[in-house]
Each structure stands twice: as C-alpha cells, then as structure tokens.
Amino acid sequence: MRGAVKGQLSAEMVILLVVVIAVIAIVASNLFKGAKTASHGFESKVGNMTANMNQTCFTDMDCPSGQSCVDGRCQ
C-alpha cells in the first residue's frame, strides 16, 4: 500500500510543478509585454526631447545656418 501512496504523491507533485511553471510563464510573458510597451514609450519621449533640444537656442550661434533665434526657438 505504501508504494501506491508514493506513486500518487509523485504524480501530484508533477501536476503541481506543471501548474507552477505555467503560472511563471504567464507572469513572465506579461512582464515582457509591459517592458516592451514601456520601451516604446520611453523611446518616443526621448525622441521628442531630442527634437526639442535641437530647436532650443539662446543666440543665433545655437541655430543651424540660415536660421535665427527667436524667443528661444530656432526659426
């Protein structure tokens, strides 16, 4: 009778292990999706900041040739 109990316990442990691995896989998948979304948002913000920095000026020397500094913006 003890052999059957050991076998039953082992099968239950395998099922529990499979469930735990499935839950970990689902959580990891959601984390990767969230990280990807955050990465795209961060990339967009950095792009906007860089574009704004390239257009900000204090004097005409800060602007590309042919543009002048008007109210802190190259035009």
GROMACS elastic network, one bead per residue, 0.5 to 0.9 nm:
[ bonds ]
;  ai    aj funct       b0    kb
    1     4     6  0.54623   500
    1     5     6  0.66340   500
    1     6     6  0.89676   500
    2     5     6  0.50924   500
    2     6     6  0.62708   500
    2     7     6  0.86869   500
    3     6     6  0.51920   500
    3     7     6  0.62801   500
    3     8     6  0.86768   500
    4     7     6  0.50803   500
    4     8     6  0.61047   500
    4     9     6  0.85402   500
    5     8     6  0.50633   500
    5     9     6  0.60731   500
    5    10     6  0.85228   500
    6     9     6  0.51069   500
    6    10     6  0.61436   500
    6    11     6  0.87165   500
    7    10     6  0.50801   500
    7    11     6  0.63024   500
    7    12     6  0.86926   500
    8    11     6  0.51804   500
    8    12     6  0.62461   500
    8    13     6  0.86312   500
    9    12     6  0.50870   500
    9    13     6  0.61614   500
    9    14     6  0.86701   500
   10    13     6  0.50430   500
   10    14     6  0.62374   500
   10    15     6  0.86939   500
   11    14     6  0.50818   500
   11    15     6  0.62536   500
   11    16     6  0.85941   500
   12    15     6  0.51101   500
   12    16     6  0.61098   500
   12    17     6  0.85255   500
   13    17     6  0.60240   500
   13    18     6  0.85838   500
   14    17     6  0.50219   500
   14    18     6  0.62093   500
   14    19     6  0.86718   500
   15    18     6  0.51347   500
   15    19     6  0.62724   500
   15    20     6  0.86783   500
   16    19     6  0.51087   500
   16    20     6  0.61634   500
   16    21     6  0.86113   500
   17    20     6  0.50988   500
   17    21     6  0.61361   500
   17    22     6  0.85608   500
   18    21     6  0.51502   500
   18    22     6  0.61438   500
   18    23     6  0.86852   500
   19    22     6  0.50667   500
   19    23     6  0.62343   500
   19    24     6  0.86529   500
   20    23     6  0.51510   500
   20    24     6  0.62091   500
   20    25     6  0.86141   500
   21    24     6  0.50636   500
   21    25     6  0.61168   500
   21    26     6  0.86613   500
   22    25     6  0.50517   500
   22    26     6  0.62388   500
   22    27     6  0.86729   500
   23    26     6  0.51404   500
   23    27     6  0.62032   500
   23    28     6  0.85467   500
   24    27     6  0.51460   500
   24    28     6  0.60224   500
   24    29     6  0.84906   500
   25    28     6  0.51032   500
   25    29     6  0.60585   500
   25    30     6  0.86580   500
   26    29     6  0.51037   500
   26    30     6  0.63094   500
   26    31     6  0.86777   500
   27    30     6  0.51859   500
   27    31     6  0.62093   500
   27    32     6  0.87095   500
   28    31     6  0.50146   500
   28    32     6  0.61895   500
   28    33     6  0.86471   500
   29    32     6  0.51888   500
   29    33     6  0.62893   500
   29    34     6  0.86807   500
   30    33     6  0.50899   500
   30    34     6  0.61735   500
   30    35     6  0.85802   500
   31    34     6  0.50706   500
   31    35     6  0.60942   500
   31    36     6  0.85794   500
   32    35     6  0.50142   500
   32    36     6  0.61107   500
   32    37     6  0.86216   500
   33    36     6  0.51232   500
   33    37     6  0.62629   500
   33    38     6  0.86308   500
   34    37     6  0.51338   500
   34    38     6  0.61237   500
   34    39     6  0.84803   500
   35    38     6  0.50303   500
   35    39     6  0.59714   500
   35    40     6  0.86663   500
   36    40     6  0.63362   500
   36    41     6  0.86860   500
   37    40     6  0.52817   500
   37    41     6  0.63106   500
   37    42     6  0.86409   500
   38    41     6  0.50505   500
   38    42     6  0.60108   500
   38    43     6  0.84872   500
   39    42     6  0.50747   500
   39    43     6  0.60587   500
   39    44     6  0.85735   500
   40    43     6  0.50724   500
   40    44     6  0.61885   500
   40    45     6  0.86988   500
   41    44     6  0.51323   500
   41    45     6  0.62810   500
   41    46     6  0.86943   500
   42    45     6  0.51289   500
   42    46     6  0.61622   500
   42    47     6  0.85437   500
   43    46     6  0.51944   500
   43    47     6  0.61400   500
   43    48     6  0.86811   500
   44    47     6  0.50958   500
   44    48     6  0.62560   500
   44    49     6  0.86843   500
   45    48     6  0.51135   500
   45    49     6  0.61666   500
   45    50     6  0.85826   500
   46    49     6  0.50656   500
   46    50     6  0.60633   500
   46    51     6  0.85490   500
   47    50     6  0.51533   500
   47    51     6  0.61774   500
   47    52     6  0.86215   500
   48    51     6  0.51516   500
   48    52     6  0.61921   500
   48    53     6  0.86035   500
   49    52     6  0.50759   500
   49    53     6  0.60735   500
   49    54     6  0.86335   500
   50    53     6  0.50231   500
   50    54     6  0.62137   500
   50    55     6  0.87634   500
   51    54     6  0.52321   500
   51    55     6  0.65376   500
   51    56     6  0.89262   500
   52    55     6  0.51959   500
   52    56     6  0.62438   500
   52    73     6  0.89645   500
   53    56     6  0.51846   500
   53    57     6  0.82570   500
   54    57     6  0.80882   500
   54    62     6  0.88822   500
   54    63     6  0.81903   500
   54    74     6  0.84226   500
   55    62     6  0.88259   500
   55    63     6  0.73872   500
   55    72     6  0.83328   500
   55    73     6  0.55462   500
   55    74     6  0.52525   500
   55    75     6  0.81834   500
   56    62     6  0.79061   500
   56    63     6  0.80303   500
   56    69     6  0.82488   500
   56    72     6  0.56671   500
   56    74     6  0.62493   500
   57    60     6  0.72754   500
   57    61     6  0.81837   500
   57    62     6  0.52932   500
   57    63     6  0.64587   500
   57    68     6  0.88305   500
   57    69     6  0.59886   500
   57    70     6  0.82476   500
   57    71     6  0.83919   500
   57    73     6  0.54964   500
   57    74     6  0.61943   500
   58    61     6  0.80898   500
   58    62     6  0.65784   500
   58    63     6  0.87870   500
   58    69     6  0.67247   500
   58    70     6  0.87073   500
   58    71     6  0.84089   500
   58    72     6  0.56840   500
   58    73     6  0.80327   500
   59    62     6  0.56356   500
   59    63     6  0.75194   500
   59    68     6  0.76848   500
   59    69     6  0.56270   500
   59    70     6  0.85391   500
   59    72     6  0.79312   500
   60    63     6  0.54805   500
   60    64     6  0.83237   500
   60    65     6  0.87622   500
   60    67     6  0.72833   500
   60    70     6  0.84214   500
   60    74     6  0.77850   500
   61    64     6  0.77143   500
   61    65     6  0.83840   500
   61    68     6  0.80038   500
   61    69     6  0.81941   500
   62    68     6  0.84452   500
   62    69     6  0.76337   500
   62    74     6  0.79884   500
   63    66     6  0.81116   500
   63    67     6  0.58889   500
   63    68     6  0.61409   500
   63    69     6  0.65816   500
   63    73     6  0.83936   500
   63    74     6  0.55258   500
   63    75     6  0.80724   500
   64    67     6  0.58115   500
   64    68     6  0.80137   500
   64    74     6  0.78488   500
   65    68     6  0.80881   500
   66    75     6  0.86539   500
   67    74     6  0.60632   500
   67    75     6  0.51923   500
   68    73     6  0.81456   500
   68    74     6  0.55484   500
   68    75     6  0.55404   500
   69    72     6  0.59347   500
   69    73     6  0.54946   500
   69    75     6  0.63113   500
   70    73     6  0.53914   500
   70    74     6  0.62696   500
   70    75     6  0.66118   500
   71    74     6  0.83579   500
